Amino acid sequence: MALESGGGVWAFSGMVSASDLRLQGCGAEEDGGGMYLLHASARLLRTNIEGCAAGRSGDGDGDGGGLAVHGGTLTASEVRVVRCSSVRDGGGMHIGSGALVVLTASLVQECQVYLVRGRGSAVFVDRAGALELANSSILR
């Protein structure tokens, strides 16, 4: 488990490009259990993010169990975010202020948040964040 953000991948102000990537069982004490993008860009193709978690129980912090994107851009096709969790917002995905996430032919499923006031068990989009979906599913 990462002591801060980005349990599997942490990118700051750079570019990540990946295909056929698998992030499984990753965790971060803060944001982005599987992947954390801070003012970074990423292109993902055929990526599986499964069983990842963000946050410490009882702490109240931890957004985006599978992915957290803050102030960057994520373009993804055929991505699966499954059985991920966060303590606070966006069990599967947290899209922060100034971030753009474009999902095509993707799936977010069986994700959850743990706090009573947690928002977006699958996906949370913050103010000034944006999510574009095409041929994708968000399921319990």
C-alpha positions as CSV (number, residue, x, y, z in Angstrom):
1,M,0.0,0.0,0.0
2,A,1.3,3.5,-0.9
3,L,1.6,5.8,2.1
4,E,0.1,8.6,0.1
5,S,-1.6,8.4,-3.3
6,G,-1.3,6.1,-6.3
7,G,-1.2,2.6,-5.0
8,G,-0.3,1.1,-8.5
9,V,0.6,4.2,-10.6
10,W,1.3,7.8,-9.5
11,A,1.8,10.3,-12.3
12,F,2.5,14.1,-11.8
13,S,2.4,16.4,-14.7
14,G,3.5,13.8,-17.2
15,M,2.0,11.3,-19.7
16,V,1.1,7.6,-19.1
17,S,0.2,5.4,-22.0
18,A,-0.6,1.7,-21.4
19,S,-2.4,-1.2,-23.0
20,D,-3.2,-4.6,-21.6
21,L,-2.4,-3.3,-18.1
22,R,-3.6,-5.1,-15.0
23,L,-3.7,-3.4,-11.6
24,Q,-5.0,-5.8,-9.0
25,G,-5.3,-5.4,-5.2
26,C,-3.4,-2.1,-5.1
27,G,-4.0,0.4,-2.4
28,A,-3.2,3.9,-1.2
29,E,-3.7,5.6,2.1
30,E,-5.0,8.7,0.3
31,D,-6.3,9.0,-3.3
32,G,-6.2,6.7,-6.3
33,G,-5.9,3.1,-5.0
34,G,-5.0,1.8,-8.5
35,M,-3.9,4.9,-10.3
36,Y,-3.5,8.6,-9.4
37,L,-3.1,11.3,-12.0
38,L,-2.2,14.8,-10.8
39,H,-2.1,17.3,-13.7
40,A,-1.1,14.4,-15.9
41,S,-2.5,12.8,-19.0
42,A,-3.1,9.1,-19.6
43,R,-4.3,6.9,-22.4
44,L,-5.4,3.4,-21.4
45,L,-6.5,0.5,-23.6
46,R,-7.7,-2.9,-22.4
47,T,-6.9,-2.2,-18.8
48,N,-8.3,-4.0,-15.8
49,I,-8.3,-2.4,-12.4
50,E,-9.7,-4.8,-9.8
51,G,-10.0,-4.9,-6.0
52,C,-8.1,-1.6,-5.4
53,A,-8.8,0.7,-2.5
54,A,-8.2,4.3,-1.4
55,G,-8.1,5.7,2.1
56,R,-7.6,4.5,5.7
57,S,-10.7,3.4,7.5
58,G,-11.7,5.9,10.2
59,D,-9.6,8.6,8.7
60,G,-12.2,10.2,6.3
61,D,-9.7,10.6,3.5
62,G,-9.4,8.5,0.4
63,D,-11.0,9.2,-3.0
64,G,-11.1,7.1,-6.1
65,G,-10.5,3.4,-5.2
66,G,-9.7,2.4,-8.7
67,L,-8.7,5.8,-10.3
68,A,-8.3,9.4,-9.1
69,V,-7.8,12.1,-11.8
70,H,-7.1,15.6,-10.5
71,G,-6.5,18.4,-13.0
72,G,-5.5,16.1,-15.9
73,T,-7.0,14.1,-18.7
74,L,-7.7,10.4,-19.0
75,T,-8.8,8.8,-22.3
76,A,-9.7,5.2,-21.9
77,S,-11.1,2.4,-24.0
78,E,-12.1,-1.1,-22.9
79,V,-11.2,-0.4,-19.3
80,R,-12.8,-2.4,-16.4
81,V,-12.9,-1.0,-12.9
82,V,-14.3,-3.7,-10.7
83,R,-14.7,-4.3,-7.0
84,C,-12.8,-1.2,-6.0
85,S,-13.6,1.0,-2.9
86,S,-12.8,4.3,-1.2
87,V,-13.3,5.7,2.2
88,R,-14.9,8.9,0.9
89,D,-15.9,9.7,-2.7
90,G,-15.8,7.7,-5.9
91,G,-15.4,4.0,-5.0
92,G,-14.5,3.2,-8.6
93,M,-13.4,6.6,-9.9
94,H,-12.9,10.1,-8.6
95,I,-12.8,12.9,-11.2
96,G,-11.5,16.0,-9.5
97,S,-11.8,19.7,-10.4
98,G,-10.2,20.5,-13.7
99,A,-10.1,16.8,-14.8
100,L,-11.6,15.3,-18.0
101,V,-12.2,11.6,-18.3
102,V,-13.4,10.0,-21.5
103,L,-14.5,6.4,-21.3
104,T,-15.4,4.3,-24.3
105,A,-16.6,0.7,-24.2
106,S,-15.7,0.5,-20.5
107,L,-17.2,-0.9,-17.3
108,V,-17.4,0.3,-13.7
109,Q,-19.0,-2.4,-11.5
110,E,-19.4,-3.5,-7.9
111,C,-17.6,-0.5,-6.4
112,Q,-18.4,1.2,-3.1
113,V,-17.7,4.0,-0.6
114,Y,-17.5,3.4,3.1
115,L,-18.4,6.7,4.8
116,V,-22.1,7.5,5.4
117,R,-21.5,10.8,3.6
118,G,-19.5,9.2,0.8
119,R,-20.7,10.1,-2.7
120,G,-20.6,8.2,-5.9
121,S,-20.1,4.6,-5.1
122,A,-19.1,4.0,-8.7
123,V,-18.1,7.4,-10.0
124,F,-17.8,10.8,-8.4
125,V,-17.4,14.0,-10.6
126,D,-16.3,17.1,-8.6
127,R,-17.1,20.7,-9.5
128,A,-15.4,21.7,-12.8
129,G,-14.6,18.0,-13.5
130,A,-16.0,16.3,-16.6
131,L,-17.0,12.8,-17.6
132,E,-17.8,11.6,-21.1
133,L,-19.2,8.1,-21.6
134,A,-19.8,6.2,-24.8
135,N,-20.9,2.5,-25.1
136,S,-20.0,2.0,-21.4
137,S,-21.8,0.6,-18.3
138,I,-21.9,1.6,-14.7
139,L,-23.3,-1.3,-12.7
140,R,-23.9,-2.2,-9.1
